[in-house]
């Protein structure tokens, strides 16, 4: 098959979606499928990315029909002026590349282009919801929600990274009848974790530590995590924490560590490379994820694949991955006391920590391999091309079962 993966983020950005798209493209190409990536750019015409380590990578600026800034009228006029030209450029590009499936990741206003093209194009349109795009829908404008509703009404197949995300899609679009299925994420660092391509982490890290990885944004709950370190200290349990990642909350979080008097216990390591991250996981005692909202969490897969026990919040799709008492410990979000208690427990019970990590590693290897994930996407593409409607989205909304017979969240 000839497949186009369309992402709202550039592949050189540090984000879960870009990691996912890169791995999916790599896995599809290994199977002989011609797969290209179309990502945001500054040019109104499709251009190949020169000197990129990613093969078949292209950029294009797909304009929004509206803008949040005070130049809304200018953006509105530019959209309509460039729309026919952009549609023709996309149509010509897909025709030249003989594209059979267009796969959108994180539906966005730019989805409108592909939904319009879908009316008179032979290729099929597949959309994957990764979580934040549907969980934050209620906070979006009426125009944004209307455009997204139009987009999903034209889709041939819908997938999501967890059953909980499909529940959210069904709730947002109760009249949607597109076939759908959840496809659990593959382990994003399997190539590094199991081939030995590792580099040493920073030499100034603590000898033992709890690890957290992800963008420093509000919904990741790092403020709760830092407060839990303070509570552990109050309980006479020194809890050293290493945070890997960067983001707009970095300064506020650093100030919070000073305010709480735990700046000697918390290390902000910044962003690290794909190869380096495995060394951080392998040296950690356990992994902590205090997110207030999470579709599933690629970082949880990474930690579990490295044999680390995990502590995570009981939100959205996380319980579909982390099984409380079996592969990790689940706590309520925004509860630093519960989080501190779980961290203290794993620090004091190394046998439990090792057991949870071993079981998690086994499950990731069995249920979250990229071979399995790619198989399901290939099946989805083939079913979309055949026009088969195997599972209506309402089935998942009523509590269908996940792969392996597990029931999703209800």
C-alpha positions in Angstrom: 0.0 0.0 0.0 0.9 3.6 -0.5 0.2 5.5 2.8 0.4 9.2 3.8 0.7 9.9 7.6 -0.4 13.4 8.4 0.7 14.9 11.7 0.1 18.3 13.3 3.6 18.3 14.8 7.0 18.4 13.1 8.9 15.2 13.6 11.9 17.0 15.2 9.6 18.2 18.0 9.7 16.2 21.3 6.1 14.9 21.6 4.4 11.6 22.0 2.6 11.9 18.7 5.8 12.5 16.7 7.4 9.5 18.3 4.4 7.4 17.4 4.3 8.6 13.8 8.0 8.1 13.3 7.8 4.5 14.6 4.7 3.7 12.6 6.3 4.9 9.4 9.4 2.9 10.1 7.5 -0.2 10.8 5.2 0.1 7.7 8.2 0.7 5.4 9.9 -2.4 6.8 6.9 -4.3 5.6 7.2 -2.9 2.1 4.5 -0.3 2.3 5.5 3.0 0.7 4.8 5.4 3.6 5.4 9.2 3.7 4.9 11.8 6.4 3.2 15.2 5.8 3.9 17.6 8.6 3.4 21.4 9.2 5.7 23.8 7.4 6.1 27.4 6.5 5.5 27.1 2.7 2.0 27.0 1.2 3.2 24.3 -1.2 4.3 20.8 -0.4 8.1 20.6 -0.1 10.4 17.6 0.8 12.5 18.0 3.9 16.1 18.2 3.0 18.8 16.4 5.0 16.3 14.8 7.3 17.0 11.4 9.0 13.4 10.5 8.4 12.7 9.1 4.9 9.9 10.5 2.7 9.2 13.5 4.9 7.3 16.5 3.5 6.0 19.8 4.9 3.2 22.1 4.0 1.4 25.1 5.5 -2.3 24.3 5.7 -4.0 27.5 6.8 -6.7 27.7 9.4 -10.1 29.1 8.6 -9.8 31.2 11.7 -7.2 32.6 14.1 -7.2 33.3 17.8 -5.0 36.4 17.3 -6.2 39.9 16.4 -5.6 39.2 12.7 -8.6 36.9 12.5 -10.0 38.7 9.4 -6.7 38.4 7.6 -6.4 34.7 8.4 -10.0 34.1 7.3 -9.4 35.8 3.9 -6.1 34.1 3.4 -7.7 30.7 4.0 -10.3 31.2 1.3 -7.8 32.7 -1.2 -5.4 29.8 -0.8 -7.9 27.0 -0.3 -8.4 26.1 -4.0 -4.6 26.2 -4.6 -3.9 24.1 -1.5 -6.5 21.5 -2.4 -5.1 21.2 -5.9 -1.5 20.9 -4.6 -2.6 18.1 -2.1 -4.7 16.3 -4.8 -1.8 16.4 -7.3 0.7 15.3 -4.7 -1.4 12.3 -3.5 -2.1 11.4 -7.1 1.6 11.5 -8.0 2.5 9.4 -5.0 -0.4 7.0 -5.7 -1.6 7.3 -2.2 -4.3 4.8 -1.2 -4.7 5.7 2.5 -4.4 9.1 4.2 -4.0 8.6 7.9 -4.6 11.8 10.1 -3.1 11.9 13.6 -4.8 14.2 16.1 -7.7 15.6 14.0 -7.3 19.3 13.7 -8.8 22.2 11.7 -6.5 21.2 8.8 -8.5 18.0 8.6 -11.0 20.0 6.6 -8.7 19.9 3.5 -8.6 16.2 3.5 -12.3 15.8 4.1 -13.0 18.0 1.1 -10.6 16.1 -1.0 -12.1 12.8 0.1 -15.3 13.6 -1.8 -13.6 13.2 -5.2 -10.5 11.1 -4.4 -10.0 7.3 -4.5 -8.0 7.0 -1.3 -9.5 6.2 2.1 -9.3 8.5 5.1 -8.4 7.1 8.5 -8.2 9.3 11.7 -6.5 8.4 15.0 -7.4 10.2 18.2 -4.4 10.3 20.5 -6.3 11.7 23.5 -5.7 15.4 24.0 -7.5 16.3 20.8 -10.8 14.9 22.1 -10.4 15.4 25.9 -10.0 19.1 25.4 -12.8 19.5 22.9 -15.2 21.1 25.4 -12.8 24.0 25.9 -12.6 24.7 22.2 -14.6 27.3 20.3 -17.9 26.5 18.6 -16.2 27.0 15.2 -13.4 24.6 16.0 -15.9 21.9 17.2 -18.0 22.4 14.1 -15.0 22.0 11.8 -13.9 18.9 13.6 -17.5 17.5 13.5 -17.4 18.0 9.7 -14.1 16.3 9.5 -15.0 13.1 11.3 -18.3 12.9 9.3 -16.2 12.2 6.2 -13.8 9.6 7.7 -13.7 6.0 6.5 -12.3 4.6 9.7 -11.6 5.8 13.3 -8.9 4.5 15.6 -7.9 5.6 19.1 -5.0 4.7 21.4 -7.3 3.4 24.1 -10.9 2.4 24.6 -11.4 5.3 26.9 -10.6 7.7 24.0 -13.2 6.0 21.9 -15.7 6.5 24.7 -14.9 10.2 24.6 -15.3 10.3 20.8 -18.6 8.5 21.0 -19.8 10.9 23.7 -18.7 13.9 21.5 -20.2 12.5 18.3 -23.2 10.3 19.3 -24.5 10.2 15.7 -21.2 9.1 14.2 -21.5 5.7 12.4 -17.9 5.3 11.2 -16.3 1.9 11.8 -13.8 2.1 14.7 -11.5 0.2 16.9 -8.9 0.9 19.7 -5.3 0.1 18.8 -3.0 0.2 21.8 0.3 1.9 21.3 3.5 0.0 20.5 6.5 0.4 22.7 8.3 3.5 21.3 11.8 2.5 22.5 11.8 -1.2 21.7 14.7 -0.7 19.2 16.8 1.0 21.9 15.8 -1.0 24.9 16.5 -4.4 23.4 19.4 -3.8 21.0 21.8 -2.2 23.5 22.1 1.1 21.7 22.5 3.2 24.9 24.4 6.2 26.0 25.3 7.2 29.5 23.0 9.6 31.4 24.3 12.7 33.1 27.1 11.9 35.6 25.7 14.2 38.3 22.5 12.2 38.8 21.7 10.7 42.2 22.8 7.1 42.7 19.2 6.0 43.1 16.1 8.0 42.1 12.4 7.9 41.0 12.0 9.1 37.4 9.4 11.1 35.6 9.5 11.9 31.9 7.3 14.2 29.8 6.6 17.7 28.7 6.5 20.2 31.6 2.9 21.2 31.2 0.0 21.6 33.6 -1.9 18.4 32.7 1.1 16.3 33.5 0.8 17.1 37.2 4.4 17.7 38.0 3.4 20.2 40.7 1.6 17.3 42.5 4.6 15.1 42.1 6.9 17.7 43.7 4.5 18.2 46.6 4.6 14.4 47.1 8.4 14.6 47.4 7.9 17.2 50.2 5.4 14.9 52.0 7.8 12.0 51.8 10.5 14.2 53.3 8.1 15.1 56.1 7.7 11.3 56.7 11.5 11.0 57.0 11.8 9.3 53.7 14.2 11.2 51.4 12.8 10.7 47.9 15.2 11.8 45.1 13.4 12.6 41.9 14.7 13.1 38.3 12.5 14.9 35.9 13.3 14.5 32.2 11.6 17.0 29.8 11.1 20.6 29.0 8.1 22.9 28.7 6.4 26.1 29.7 6.0 25.1 33.4 9.8 24.5 33.9 10.4 27.8 35.7 7.3 27.6 37.9 8.2 24.0 38.9 11.8 25.0 39.8 10.4 27.8 41.9 8.0 25.4 43.6 10.9 23.0 44.6 12.7 26.0 46.3 9.5 27.1 48.0 8.9 23.6 49.4 12.5 23.1 50.3 13.1 20.1 48.1 15.4 21.7 45.5 18.2 19.4 46.8 16.0 16.3 46.1 14.6 17.2 42.6 16.8 17.3 39.5 15.5 18.8 36.2 17.5 17.0 33.5 15.9 18.8 30.5 15.3 17.1 27.2 17.4 14.0 26.3 17.8 12.0 23.1 15.9 8.9 22.2 19.1 6.9 22.8 19.8 8.4 26.2 16.4 7.9 27.7 16.8 4.2 28.2 19.8 4.8 30.5 17.7 7.0 32.7 15.0 4.3 32.9 17.5 1.5 33.6 19.0 3.4 36.6 15.7 4.5 38.1 14.2 2.7 41.1 10.7 3.2 39.7 8.8 5.5 37.4 6.1 8.0 38.4 3.4 9.6 36.2 1.2 12.1 38.0 -0.9 13.2 35.0 -4.3 14.8 35.4 -5.3 13.6 31.9 -3.7 11.0 29.7 -5.0 8.9 26.8 -2.6 6.1 27.6 0.9 7.4 28.0 3.9 6.4 25.8 6.3 7.1 28.7 4.5 4.4 30.8 5.2 1.9 28.0 8.8 3.0 27.9 9.3 2.6 31.6 7.6 -0.8 31.7 9.6 -2.1 28.8 12.7 -1.3 30.8 11.5 -3.4 33.7 10.6 -0.4 35.9 7.6 -0.6 38.3 5.3 2.4 37.7 3.1 4.6 39.8 0.4 6.4 37.8 -2.8 8.2 38.2 -6.2 6.5 37.7 -7.3 8.6 34.8 -8.6 8.1 31.2 -6.8 5.2 29.5 -4.0 4.6 32.0 -5.8 1.7 33.8 -6.0 -0.1 30.5 -2.2 -0.2 30.5 -1.2 -0.2 34.2 -2.9 -2.9 36.2 -3.0 -1.9 39.8 -1.0 -4.3 42.0 0.1 -6.3 39.0 2.3 -4.0 36.9 2.2 -0.9 39.0 0.3 1.2 41.5 -2.6 3.5 40.7 -3.5 6.6 42.7 -6.1 9.3 42.3 -5.0 12.4 40.4 -4.3 15.6 42.3 -3.6 13.7 45.5 0.0 14.3 46.6 -0.5 12.3 49.8 -1.6 9.1 48.0 1.2 9.6 45.5 3.8 10.0 48.3 2.5 6.9 50.1 2.9 4.8 46.9 6.4 6.1 46.3 7.4 5.4 49.9 5.9 1.9 49.6 8.0 1.1 46.5 11.1 2.5 48.0 10.7 0.4 51.2 9.6 -2.8 49.4 12.3 -3.5 46.7 10.9 -7.0 46.2 7.5 -5.6 45.2 9.1 -3.0 43.0 11.0 -5.7 41.2 8.0 -7.9 40.8 5.8 -5.1 39.4 8.6 -4.2 37.0 9.1 -7.7 35.7 5.4 -8.3 35.1 5.1 -5.0 33.3 8.0 -5.8 31.0 6.4 -9.1 30.1 3.1 -7.5 29.3 4.7 -4.8 27.1 6.7 -7.3 25.2 3.6 -9.5 24.6 0.9 -6.9 24.0 2.6 -3.7 22.9 5.1 -4.8 20.3 5.3 -2.7 17.1 4.7 -5.8 15.1 1.3 -6.3 16.7 0.5 -2.5 16.6 1.4 -2.3 12.9 -0.5 -5.5 12.1 -3.7 -3.8 13.4 -3.1 -0.6 11.5 -2.5 -2.6 8.3 -5.7 -4.5 8.9 -7.5 -1.2 9.4 -6.1 0.3 6.2 -7.2 -2.9 4.3 -10.6 -2.8 5.8 -11.1 0.9 5.0 -10.0 0.1 1.3 -12.6 -2.7 1.2 -15.2 -0.5 2.7 -16.0 -3.0 5.5 -17.7 -1.6 8.6 -16.5 -4.1 11.1 -17.1 -2.3 14.4 -19.4 0.7 14.9 -18.1 3.3 17.4 -21.2 2.7 19.5 -20.0 -0.8 20.3 -17.1 0.6 22.2 -19.2 3.2 23.8 -21.4 0.4 25.2 -18.3 -1.3 26.7 -16.7 -3.6 24.1 -13.6 -5.6 24.9 -10.0 -4.7 24.3 -7.6 -7.0 22.5 -6.9 -9.9 24.7 -10.4 -10.0 26.1 -10.0 -7.2 28.7 -12.9 -4.9 29.2 -12.2 -1.2 28.7 -13.1 1.5 31.2 -16.8 2.2 31.7 
